[in-house]
Amino acid sequence: MCKSTKLPKFAYSCFSSSFTSFLAYVHCLSKPSSYKEAILDPFLQHAMDEEHIALHKIDTWDLVPLAPGNSVVGCRWVYKIKTNSDGSIERYKPRLVAKGYSQQYGMDYEETFALVAKMTTIRTLIVVALVRQWHISQLDVKNAFLNGDLQADVYMAPPPGVSHYFGYVCKLKKTFYGLKQEPRAWFEKFSVVILSLGFVSSSHNYILFIKCIDACHIILSSYVDDMIILVMRLMTFQF
């Protein structure tokens, strides 16, 4: 009987041989602990290059000289390995995140609270869709937190691999992963866009948005960057 080193009481024998092989393979996958270690892997290096290109396309920051009196937030790479159901590697997913724990309240950020849908709301919407035979869809917003607008100037240290002049830092033009204000900034941007499309926020649940088009109801709710959408008739579901 083979036991996991992470969970001493967990035995692989209760699973099929194929699933046991999958678990053993996943446990053997190792993620780099630093940028210097990651650049030695050509697959991770390629994935980080793609992330740099994506950040550049959406114009995330400007390299500027740091003015006296301004604080700088550090950054680091976080690495994940996505696997398929058979245990094979689907893709490498590096993400550049800011060290938001070093931000100072009142200087780098203020309010951080952001509304999210309650699980009770999500379950209720699913029941409504089933009872009334409405169409139900799920939507995941890619790079959602990079779309929020910053209300204060935030300076971040240039990430590893980005060439820059001495004394220059990244002045963020949008919210960034790891910042304390990122969830609130994203929800504010999301609300503005949804309301501009003709949706109305429910007075009973502010995270619930409703739109009526020719007697057809569209209901939308959001949990961070995941959305659930109910439509009375699919053929009329157009923003």
VOBA-1610 file (N, C-alpha, C; in pm, whole numbers, padded with zeros to 5 digits, always signed):
BEGIN
Met+00084-00119+00000Met+00000+00000+00000Met+00088+00125+00000Cys+00063+00214-00094Cys+00143+00336-00105Cys+00066+00453-00046Lys+00132+00529+00036Lys+00069+00642+00103Lys+00132+00774+00060Ser+00050+00878+00059Ser+00100+01009+00023Ser+00186+01066+00135Thr+00290+01138+00097Thr+00376+01200+00197Thr+00310+01323+00258Lys+00219+01387+00183Lys+00153+01507+00233Lys+00038+01472+00326Leu-00032+01363+00298Leu-00144+01320+00380Leu-00117+01177+00427Pro-00057+01159+00546Pro-00014+01027+00592Pro-00124+00924+00598Lys-00248+00965+00627Lys-00356+00870+00641Lys-00429+00844+00510Phe-00385+00908+00404Phe-00451+00894+00274Phe-00388+00779+00196Ala-00467+00681+00155Ala-00416+00564+00084Ala-00462+00568-00061Tyr-00370+00539-00152Tyr-00403+00536-00293Tyr-00485+00412-00330Ser-00484+00309-00247Ser-00547+00181-00282Ser-00697+00192-00301Cys-00760+00299-00253Cys-00905+00313-00266Cys-00946+00363-00405Phe-00847+00394-00490Phe-00876+00442-00625Phe-00833+00340-00729Ser-00881+00362-00851Ser-00843+00275-00962Ser-00696+00295-00995Ser-00640+00201-01069Ser-00498+00208-01103Ser-00467+00329-01190Ser-00560+00362-01283Ser-00536+00477-01371Ser-00537+00608-01293Phe-00633+00620-01198Phe-00640+00742-01120Phe-00523+00751-01022Thr-00478+00636-00974Thr-00361+00634-00887Thr-00238+00683-00961Ser-00225+00642-01087Ser-00112+00687-01169Ser-00119+00838-01192Phe-00242+00886-01212Phe-00262+01029-01232Phe-00218+01108-01108Leu-00262+01063-00989Leu-00225+01131-00866Leu-00075+01129-00843Ala-00014+01014-00869Ala+00131+01003-00850Ala+00206+01096-00944Tyr+00157+01107-01069Tyr+00223+01195-01165Tyr+00211+01341-01126Val+00089+01381-01082Val+00066+01520-01042Val+00153+01557-00923His+00166+01465-00828His+00247+01491-00709His+00394+01506-00744Cys+00434+01446-00856Cys+00575+01453-00896Cys+00608+01585-00968Leu+00505+01655-01015Leu+00529+01780-01085Leu+00583+01884-00987Ser+00688+01948-01024Ser+00748+02050-00937Ser+00739+02188-01004Lys+00705+02288-00923Lys+00698+02425-00971Lys+00820+02502-00923Pro+00872+02588-01007Pro+00991+02665-00966Pro+00957+02760-00852Ser+01053+02783-00766Ser+01032+02870-00652Ser+01086+03011-00675Ser+01153+03033-00788Ser+01209+03165-00816Ser+01216+03187-00966Tyr+01236+03314-01004Tyr+01246+03349-01146Tyr+01371+03288-01208Lys+01481+03288-01133Lys+01605+03232-01184Lys+01591+03083-01217Glu+01513+03016-01138Glu+01489+02874-01163Glu+01394+02855-01280Ala+01295+02944-01294Ala+01194+02930-01398Ala+01252+02952-01538Ile+01346+03046-01552Ile+01398+03076-01686Ile+01484+02963-01742Leu+01516+02866-01659Leu+01592+02751-01708Leu+01502+02652-01781Asp+01371+02667-01762Asp+01273+02581-01829Asp+01223+02654-01954Pro+01249+02602-02073Pro+01207+02673-02196Pro+01056+02691-02208Phe+00979+02596-02152Phe+00833+02607-02160Phe+00783+02721-02070Leu+00839+02730-01950Leu+00801+02839-01860Leu+00849+02973-01914Gln+00967+02975-01974Gln+01020+03098-02031Gln+00928+03149-02142His+00880+03056-02225His+00787+03094-02332His+00655+03146-02275Ala+00607+03080-02169Ala+00481+03123-02107Ala+00496+03262-02044Met+00612+03289-01983Met+00634+03421-01924Met+00646+03528-02033Asp+00707+03493-02145Asp+00714+03588-02257Asp+00575+03623-02307Glu+00487+03524-02315Glu+00350+03549-02358Glu+00276+03638-02259Glu+00302+03618-02129Glu+00239+03701-02027Glu+00288+03845-02038His+00417+03863-02064His+00472+03998-02084His+00405+04067-02203Ile+00388+03992-02311Ile+00326+04048-02431Ile+00181+04088-02403Ala+00109+04003-02328Ala-00031+04034-02295Ala-00040+04160-02209Leu+00049+04174-02113Leu+00049+04293-02028Leu+00084+04418-02107His+00172+04402-02204His+00211+04516-02288His+00096+04558-02380Lys+00020+04462-02430Lys-00089+04492-02522Lys-00199+04574-02455Ile-00226+04545-02329Ile-00334+04616-02262Ile-00282+04741-02189Asp-00153+04774-02213Asp-00095+04899-02163Asp-00110+04909-02010Thr-00048+04813-01941Thr-00065+04802-01796Thr+00012+04906-01718Trp+00131+04945-01766Trp+00212+05040-01691Trp+00297+05126-01784Asp+00352+05232-01728Asp+00452+05316-01794Asp+00578+05315-01709Leu+00693+05306-01774Leu+00819+05314-01702Leu+00856+05461-01684Val+00863+05504-01559Val+00889+05645-01528Val+00993+05654-01416Pro+01064+05764-01407Pro+01156+05782-01293Pro+01076+05799-01165Leu+01124+05740-01058Leu+01053+05749-00931Leu+01075+05886-00866Ala+00965+05955-00841Ala+00974+06086-00776Ala+00998+06068-00627Pro+01071+06160-00566Pro+01098+06150-00422Pro+00968+06147-00340Gly+00967+06066-00236Gly+00852+06059-00147Gly+00750+05954-00184Asn+00764+05890-00299Asn+00670+05787-00341Asn+00722+05648-00303Ser+00633+05563-00256Ser+00670+05427-00219Ser+00656+05335-00340Val+00729+05225-00336Val+00730+05129-00447Val+00685+04993-00397Val+00590+04934-00469Val+00542+04799-00438Val+00624+04699-00518Gly+00672+04597-00452Gly+00748+04494-00522Gly+00657+04403-00603Cys+00716+04309-00675Cys+00638+04213-00752Cys+00715+04082-00761Arg+00645+03978-00798Arg+00708+03847-00812Arg+00625+03762-00907Trp+00688+03657-00962Trp+00618+03563-01046Trp+00563+03449-00962Val+00440+03408-00993Val+00378+03292-00930Val+00351+03190-01040Tyr+00388+03065-01015Tyr+00382+02964-01120Tyr+00281+02854-01086Lys+00202+02817-01188Lys+00108+02706-01176Lys+00122+02616-01298Ile+00092+02489-01278Ile+00095+02393-01389Ile-00044+02332-01402Lys-00110+02359-01513Lys-00244+02304-01539Lys-00228+02166-01605Thr-00304+02068-01555Thr-00295+01933-01610Thr-00428+01890-01671Asn-00420+01798-01766Asn-00540+01737-01823Asn-00589+01626-01732Ser-00704+01567-01766Ser-00763+01462-01682Ser-00676+01337-01675Asp-00589+01317-01776Asp-00502+01200-01775Asp-00367+01227-01707Gly-00352+01348-01654Gly-00229+01381-01583Gly-00125+01451-01667Ser-00144+01456-01798Ser-00048+01523-01884Ser-00059+01675-01867Ile+00048+01744-01894Ile+00052+01888-01875Ile-00027+01958-01985Glu-00126+02038-01945Glu-00205+02115-02041Glu-00132+02242-02080Arg-00088+02317-01980Arg-00014+02439-02006Arg+00051+02490-01878Tyr+00151+02571-01897Tyr+00216+02639-01785Tyr+00151+02776-01770Lys+00122+02813-01646Lys+00051+02938-01622Lys+00127+03025-01522Pro+00224+03102-01569Pro+00290+03198-01480Pro+00207+03325-01469Arg+00211+03388-01354Arg+00137+03513-01335Arg+00223+03610-01255Leu+00230+03731-01303Leu+00304+03835-01234Leu+00210+03904-01136Val+00247+03906-01009Val+00162+03965-00906Val+00240+04070-00827Ala+00169+04171-00783Ala+00230+04274-00699Ala+00229+04228-00554Lys+00326+04275-00478Lys+00333+04243-00336Lys+00248+04345-00260Gly+00117+04324-00269Gly+00024+04419-00211Gly+00031+04432-00060Tyr+00092+04333+00006Tyr+00101+04339+00151Tyr+00188+04456+00199Ser+00267+04513+00108Ser+00352+04626+00146Ser+00283+04761+00124Gln+00160+04760+00070Gln+00087+04885+00048Gln+00045+04948+00181Gln+00041+05079+00185Gln+00004+05152+00305Gln-00133+05216+00287Tyr-00220+05191+00384Tyr-00355+05246+00377Tyr-00350+05399+00383Gly-00427+05463+00296Gly-00431+05608+00290Gly-00331+05668+00193Met-00229+05588+00156Met-00129+05635+00060Met-00142+05560-00072Asp-00144+05427-00064Asp-00150+05346-00185Asp-00291+05298-00216Tyr-00378+05297-00116Tyr-00515+05251-00137Tyr-00604+05304-00026Glu-00736+05296-00048Glu-00832+05335+00055Glu-00934+05224+00074Glu-01047+05233+00005Glu-01150+05130+00021Glu-01113+05004-00056Thr-01143+04888+00002Thr-01112+04760-00064Thr-01234+04669-00078Phe-01346+04703-00012Phe-01462+04615-00015Phe-01523+04609-00155Ala-01560+04487-00197Ala-01624+04467-00327Ala-01738+04367-00312Leu-01849+04397-00375Leu-01965+04307-00369Leu-01939+04180-00450Val-01985+04068-00398Val-01985+03942-00472Val-02118+03874-00446Ala-02160+03791-00539Ala-02287+03721-00525Ala-02278+03616-00414Lys-02384+03602-00338Lys-02391+03496-00237Lys-02425+03364-00306Met-02380+03255-00246Met-02411+03124-00303Met-02562+03098-00303Thr-02634+03159-00207Thr-02780+03145-00205Thr-02840+03205-00331Thr-02786+03318-00375Thr-02834+03383-00497Thr-02807+03294-00619Ile-02687+03237-00626Ile-02652+03151-00740Ile-02743+03029-00745Arg-02767+02967-00630Arg-02855+02848-00626Arg-02997+02885-00665Thr-03043+03001-00619Thr-03178+03046-00654Thr-03192+03067-00804Leu-03092+03127-00866Leu-03097+03151-01011Leu-03099+03019-01088Ile-03024+02921-01042Ile-03024+02791-01108Ile-03161+02725-01099Val-03225+02735-00981Val-03358+02678-00963Val-03459+02748-01053Val-03452+02882-01060Val-03543+02959-01146Val-03527+02916-01292Ala-03402+02898-01335Ala-03377+02856-01474Ala-03435+02719-01501Leu-03424+02628-01406Leu-03477+02493-01425Leu-03629+02491-01426Val-03692+02564-01334Val-03838+02564-01323Val-03902+02631-01445Arg-03845+02743-01488Arg-03903+02819-01599Arg-03846+02781-01735Gln-03754+02684-01737Gln-03694+02639-01862Gln-03623+02752-01935Trp-03550+02834-01860Trp-03471+02941-01920Trp-03332+02889-01955His-03268+02958-02046His-03131+02924-02081His-03036+02979-01975Ile-02939+02901-01939Ile-02843+02943-01837Ile-02701+02924-01891Ser-02619+03025-01870Ser-02481+03021-01919Ser-02386+03069-01810Gln-02260+03028-01823Gln-02156+03071-01731Gln-02046+03139-01810Leu-01992+03246-01755Leu-01891+03324-01825Leu-01776+03356-01730Asp-01656+03335-01779Asp-01537+03367-01701Asp-01462+03480-01773Val-01439+03590-01704Val-01372+03706-01763Val-01221+03687-01753Lys-01155+03685-01864Lys-01010+03666-01865Lys-00940+03796-01825Asn-00842+03782-01736Asn-00764+03897-01688Asn-00856+04008-01637Ala-00957+03969-01560Ala-01058+04066-01515Ala-00997+04178-01433Phe-00908+04144-01340Phe-00854+04245-01248Phe-00764+04347-01317Leu-00725+04319-01440Leu-00641+04415-01512Leu-00724+04522-01582Asn-00855+04517-01565Asn-00944+04613-01631Asn-00992+04724-01539Gly-00962+04713-01410Gly-01007+04815-01316Gly-00926+04943-01327Asp-00984+05054-01284Asp-00918+05184-01287Asp-00866+05218-01148Leu-00743+05265-01142Leu-00683+05305-01015Leu-00724+05448-00980Gln-00753+05469-00852Gln-00789+05603-00804Gln-00669+05675-00744Ala-00561+05604-00723Ala-00439+05664-00666Ala-00319+05615-00745Asp-00211+05691-00744Asp-00089+05652-00814Asp-00022+05537-00739Val+00006+05431-00813Val+00074+05315-00755Val+00197+05285-00839Tyr+00311+05276-00773Tyr+00437+05248-00841Tyr+00484+05108-00803Met+00522+05031-00904Met+00566+04893-00882Met+00708+04875-00936Ala+00787+04797-00866Ala+00922+04769-00911Ala+00916+04694-01044Pro+01004+04725-01138Pro+01003+04653-01266Pro+01021+04503-01245Pro+00940+04422-01310Pro+00950+04277-01291Pro+01077+04221-01352Pro+01123+04107-01305Pro+01240+04043-01363Pro+01218+04016-01512Gly+01317+04045-01593Gly+01306+04022-01736Gly+01266+04145-01815Val+01230+04253-01747Val+01192+04377-01815Val+01309+04474-01808Ser+01359+04515-01923Ser+01471+04610-01927Ser+01422+04751-01893His+01504+04825-01818His+01465+04960-01778His+01588+05039-01736Tyr+01574+05170-01735Tyr+01681+05257-01690Tyr+01691+05252-01538Phe+01809+05284-01489Phe+01830+05285-01344Phe+01742+05393-01280Gly+01674+05358-01172Gly+01588+05453-01103Gly+01448+05461-01158Tyr+01419+05385-01264Tyr+01284+05384-01322Tyr+01199+05275-01257Val+01070+05303-01247Val+00975+05208-01191Val+00852+05202-01282Cys+00765+05107-01255Cys+00642+05091-01333Cys+00530+05170-01265Lys+00481+05272-01333Lys+00363+05344-01283Lys+00240+05275-01340Leu+00164+05208-01253Leu+00051+05128-01298Leu-00062+05218-01350Lys-00114+05181-01465Lys-00225+05255-01525Lys-00359+05187-01499Lys-00351+05063-01454Lys-00471+04985-01422Lys-00442+04903-01298Thr-00548+04846-01243Thr-00527+04759-01128Thr-00444+04638-01169Phe-00383+04576-01069Phe-00289+04467-01097Phe-00309+04358-00994Tyr-00279+04235-01035Tyr-00292+04122-00944Tyr-00209+04145-00818Gly-00272+04121-00703Gly-00202+04135-00577Gly-00229+04265-00505Leu-00276+04368-00575Leu-00306+04496-00510Leu-00430+04482-00422Lys-00431+04551-00312Lys-00543+04540-00219Lys-00673+04596-00276Gln-00665+04692-00367Gln-00785+04754-00420Gln-00836+04688-00548Glu-00772+04582-00593Glu-00809+04525-00722Glu-00953+04473-00729Pro-01006+04401-00628Pro-01145+04353-00641Pro-01246+04467-00650Arg-01226+04572-00570Arg-01320+04685-00571Arg-01314+04759-00703Ala-01192+04782-00754Ala-01177+04854-00881Ala-01241+04775-00996Trp-01225+04643-00994Trp-01284+04560-01099Trp-01437+04567-01094Phe-01495+04557-00974Phe-01641+04559-00964Phe-01697+04694-01007Glu-01628+04802-00971Glu-01674+04935-01013Glu-01675+04947-01165Lys-01570+04896-01230Lys-01563+04902-01376Lys-01669+04812-01438Phe-01686+04694-01381Phe-01787+04600-01429Phe-01927+04660-01418Ser-01959+04724-01305Ser-02091+04783-01284Ser-02119+04894-01384Val-02019+04979-01408Val-02037+05089-01502Val-02069+05036-01642Val-01996+04933-01684Val-02018+04878-01818Val-02155+04811-01828Ile-02190+04730-01727Ile-02318+04660-01730Ile-02436+04757-01728Leu-02429+04859-01645Leu-02537+04957-01639Leu-02549+05036-01769Ser-02435+05060-01836Ser-02438+05132-01964Ser-02504+05049-02074Leu-02511+04917-02055Leu-02574+04828-02153Leu-02724+04814-02130Gly-02776+04887-02034Gly-02920+04885-02012Gly-02966+04797-01898Phe-02874+04736-01825Phe-02912+04654-01710Phe-02945+04746-01592Val-03027+04694-01502Val-03064+04767-01381Val-03030+04681-01261Ser-02966+04741-01162Ser-02931+04668-01040Ser-03053+04650-00952Ser-03072+04528-00903Ser-03186+04500-00817Ser-03174+04574-00684Ser-03283+04628-00635Ser-03282+04699-00508Ser-03272+04602-00389His-03299+04475-00414His-03292+04374-00309His-03155+04306-00304Asn-03085+04308-00417Asn-02954+04243-00425Asn-02872+04319-00529Tyr-02778+04402-00483Tyr-02709+04494-00573Tyr-02617+04423-00672Ile-02586+04296-00649Ile-02500+04222-00740Ile-02582+04151-00847Leu-02714+04171-00842Leu-02805+04109-00939Leu-02849+04216-01039Phe-02822+04192-01168Phe-02854+04289-01273Phe-02960+04230-01366Ile-03057+04312-01400Ile-03172+04266-01480Ile-03192+04358-01599Lys-03227+04297-01713Lys-03255+04374-01833Lys-03375+04311-01904Cys-03464+04394-01954Cys-03582+04345-02027Cys-03578+04396-02171Ile-03592+04302-02265Ile-03594+04337-02407Ile-03716+04270-02470Asp-03817+04350-02504Asp-03938+04295-02568Asp-03995+04177-02489Ala-04019+04199-02361Ala-04078+04098-02272Ala-03985+03980-02245Cys-03861+03992-02286Cys-03761+03887-02258Cys-03671+03936-02145His-03658+03855-02042His-03578+03893-01926His-03438+03833-01934Ile-03340+03915-01901Ile-03201+03870-01889Ile-03154+03902-01748Ile-03107+03801-01677Ile-03062+03819-01539Ile-02915+03780-01532Leu-02836+03865-01471Leu-02691+03843-01463Leu-02644+03867-01321Ser-02560+03779-01272Ser-02499+03797-01141Ser-02352+03760-01151Ser-02270+03821-01066Ser-02127+03804-01076Ser-02067+03764-00941Tyr-01973+03669-00946Tyr-01892+03633-00829Tyr-01747+03655-00868Val-01695+03771-00833Val-01561+03815-00872Val-01554+03822-01025Asp-01485+03728-01091Asp-01474+03734-01237Asp-01553+03622-01305Asp-01638+03553-01230Asp-01726+03450-01286Asp-01868+03502-01287Met-01938+03479-01399Met-02074+03529-01411Met-02170+03417-01447Ile-02292+03431-01400Ile-02400+03341-01438Ile-02507+03425-01507Ile-02555+03378-01621Ile-02648+03456-01703Ile-02771+03370-01731Leu-02889+03424-01702Leu-03016+03359-01732Leu-03086+03438-01842Val-03136+03366-01941Val-03204+03430-02054Val-03335+03358-02080Met-03444+03435-02092Met-03575+03375-02117Met-03579+03307-02254Arg-03528+03376-02357Arg-03523+03319-02491Arg-03385+03345-02548Leu-03315+03239-02585Leu-03176+03250-02629Leu-03163+03334-02754Met-03263+03329-02844Met-03254+03398-02972Met-03255+03552-02955Thr-03302+03600-02839Thr-03306+03744-02818Thr-03197+03792-02725Phe-03101+03704-02694Phe-02994+03740-02601Phe-02886+03817-02675Gln-02908+03946-02683Gln-02809+04034-02747Gln-02797+04162-02664Phe-02671+04205-02637Phe-02650+04327-02559Phe-02663+04446-02654
//
